[in-house]
Amino acid sequence: MTADPKKNQHHEDYILKDNKKTKFGATFIIIVLILLVIAVAVSGFYMEWW
């Protein structure tokens, strides 16, 4: 099984493509990280760590 290079000429191999899935995934990850930071801060205040 050999890959046909002509078949994938217009296909670019990079991870972050400029499409809806990538934008949604990046936004989702950023929101989740922000929520985790807020949760840690709130639990820190609740447990009186600061």
Buried (B, 14 or more C-beta within 10 A) or exposed (E): EEEEEEEEEEEEEEEEEEEEEEEEEEEEEEEEEEEEEEEEEEEEEEEEEE
